[in-house]
Amino acid sequence: MKNISFYLSLLKFSLLHPKSGINLINEANQVHDDDTQKFKNFDYDPVDLSLALKLITDNQIDFKNTSLEINNLKKHLESFFKNLSGDYPSNTKPYPIDYSISGDSGPLLYNLCKFVKPEIIIETGVAYGVSSSYILQALNENNKAKLISIDSIFRPWQSKKMIGAAIPKNLLDRWELKIGTSEKMLNEIFSKFPSIDIFLHDSLHTYKNMSLEFKKSWPFINSGGFLLSDDVLNNNAFSDFYTSIKKEPIIMIQDKKPVSYLGILKK
């Protein structure tokens, strides 16, 4: 009965909001197409966080995860999720708890931003804002740069209020949120910022969407900059992309249970 009510609410919402309904249908079609795709094994062995940082910085930094700032951020995020009320999906819990970027990816993003000291970072997919928080913590300490995030609202329980709700308030001044599809918003952003330092994909993990984001963002990434992608195990988009541009990736282990990988490309 709960599933019937769930799908009826989606149908009603789609009828009242046709554009959102089209987005839902497109997403479902992309997920269906990916289900028929045979995954290719990576040609590269996955590495842990410490080795990933050494590889992407040519051994110039070691893993740092014990700073007071990072520990305080972790406590803040733990408290946020502990106090998150309601059941998924609902207005107070619009995303699953495990929907955010996971495991060692947050510390990787923090350390990478501390090392690169970027000017412009773009991420697609925000949810509660875990990855955004790690990036913004580094930008705050660097005292420079801006994070531009893209996310969509096309389900009845989603709202702008909850996008990035976990981000500490003292970090918001370097954050800009764009609401819309990555296809549309990336065109708008790149017309204003023709060069960026880091691009992070963490939105809809389908072959079509991931491929689109990689191809759109790569020409605008500065030499020495980075393209990163969450959940590269979902389909062949990341492996097909790094093969097409003839780049060797770093595949970092995010979590072991369940296993998930972060893909990293240096330009």
N, C-alpha and C positions, 0 to 999 in steps of 0.2 A: 504493500500500500504506500509506503514511504517513497519508493522509487517512482510509482505512478504520479504521486503528488509532485515529486521533483521535476519530472519531465513535463508535466502539465504547466508548472510555473515557468519553465523555459519556453514552452510554446506560447503561453500568454504574453510573456515579455517580448518574444520575437515578433509577435503580431503587432504589439504596440510600438516596438522599436525595430523597424525593418532592417536598418543598417547593421544593428547588433545581431539580428537574426541571420543575416548573410554572413557575418564574421563567424558565427557559431557553426554554420553549415560548412564554410570553407575550412575551418579548423578540423571538423569531423572528417571531411574528405581527405585532408592531408594526413591525418592520423591513420585512416584506413589504408591509404597508399603505402605508408611506411610499414604497416603490418605485413605487407606482401614482399617487402624488400629483404634480401639476404645480406646480413651484416658481414663486412670484410674485416678480417683480423688486422690489427695494426702491424706495421713493419718495424715498430720501435717499442722497446721494453718500457713499461711504465716506471716512473721514479717517484721517490717520496719528496716531501716538501723541501727538506734541506738540500737535496741534490738538485731539485728543480731550480732553486734560487741560485745555486752556484753556477748552473749551466746558463741561465738567462742573463747573469751578470758577469760571466767570465771569471768566476771565482773571486769576485770583488767583495761580496758580502756573504755572511753566514746567516742562518736562520735565527731570527730574534722574535721570541714570543713571550717574553717575561717582563716586558716594560710595564710600568704602572698604568700607562694609558690603555694598553691592550687589555690588561687584566680588568680595569674599570669598565671598558667597553663590553667585555664578555659578561661581567656581572649585570650590566644594564640590560643586555639582550636576554640573558637567562631570566631576569626579573620580568621583562616584558612578556615573554612567552608563558611564564608561570601564571601571570595575572590576566592572560587573555581569556575572556569569558565567552560562553556560548559554544555551540557545536558547528562544525563545518558541514555544509555551507550556510553562513548567516551573515548579517550585516556586521556583526562584531568579530566574526572569524571567517572572512571571505576566501582565505587560502588555507590549504592544509599546513600543519606545523612544519612538515618536512619539505615544503614547497620552495623554501629559500635555498640559496647556494650553500653547500654543505662542507663539513669536515675542515680540511686544511686550506680550502680556497680563500677564506677570509684572511688568515695570516699571510697567505701568498700575495693577495692584493695589497694588503697594508705594506708589506716589505718591498714589493715592487714599486709602489708609489713613493715610498721613502727614498728608494734608490734612483729612480728615473726623474723624480721631481717634475712631473708633467705639467703642461699648461691646460690642456683640454682632454677630458676623458668622457667617453660615451658608453653607456650601458643600455641594453634593451632588456626589459623585464626587471621589475622592482619588488613586487609583492610587499612584504612587510619592511624590506629595506636592509637586510642583513649585509649583503655585499656592499651596498651603498654606504653603510655605516663604517665598514673597515676602510673603504676608499676615502671617505670624508674625514676620518680620524687622521689618516696620513696627510691629507691636504691641509688640514687644520694645523698640524705640526710643521708642515713645510711653509705655511703662511703664504700660499700661492695656489693658483689653478681653480678650475671649476669642473664639477661633475654634472653632465647633462644626462638625465635618465628618461627613458621612454617606456610607457606602459599603457595598456588599453583597459577600457571599462566596457564590457559587453555581456555581462551576466547580471541578473536582477539583484544579487546580493553584494555586488562590488560597488565601491565608491571611491572618489578621489581622497576622501578623508583617511582611508585605511592604507592607501599606497604610501609606503615609506613610514608607516606609523611607528616603527621601532627605532627610527633614527633619533639619536639624542638631539634635543633642541639646540644645544650649543654648536652643533655641526651644520645646521641648515643653511647658513649664510653662503656656503659655497656650492649649494645644490640647486639645480633647475630641473623641474619635472615637466615633461611634454606628454600630453595625453593623446593617444592615437596609435595607428598601426606603425610598425617600424618602416614599412615601405614608404609611407607618406612622410613621416617625421624625419627620417634620415635625409631625404631630399631637401627638406627645409633646413635642417641643421647644417648640412654640408655646403649649402649655398651661403651660409653665414660664417661657417668655420671650415675653410678649405684644407686645413691641416690639423690633425689630432695626434695625440701621443699614445693613447691606449683605447682599444675598443673591446668591450666585453659583451658577448652574447649570452643572455640568460632568459630569453622570452620563449615563445612557442618552439619546442624542440622537435620540429618536423624537418624532413629533408628539404622541402621547398623553402620554408622560412629561413632555416639556417643558411642555406646556399645563397639566398637573396641577401641576407645581412652580410655575409662574408664578402661577396662580390661587390656590394655597394660600398662597404667601409674600407676595404684594403687599399684602393688608390689614394685615399685621403690620410692614411697613416704615415707619419714621418719616418724617415730612415732611422733605424734604431728603436722605433716604437714597437708596440705589441698588439696582436689580436689574440684574444682569449675566448674560449668557448666552454661553457658548462655542459655536462652530460653528453660527451662525444660518443658514448656507447649507444645512443638511441638509434642512429642510422649512419649512413655512409657520407653524410654531407661534409664533415670535417676532413676525412681521409681523401675524398675526391677533390676537395679544395686545395689542400697542401700539395697533392700530386700535381694539380693543374698549374700551380705557380712554382713548382719545383723547389719547395722549401722543406727542410727537415723540422718536424715538430718536436716539442717536448710534451709527453703525455704524463701528467701528474696524477697520482692516486689521491682522490679526495677522501673517499670513505672505503672501508673494506667490507662493511656489512650494512646495507647492500653495497656491492662494489660500484663505484662511480669514478669517472676520470674527468680531469680538466685538460683541455687542449690548449697549447701555447705556441704561437708563431711569432718570431722576431723578424722584423722587416730590415 
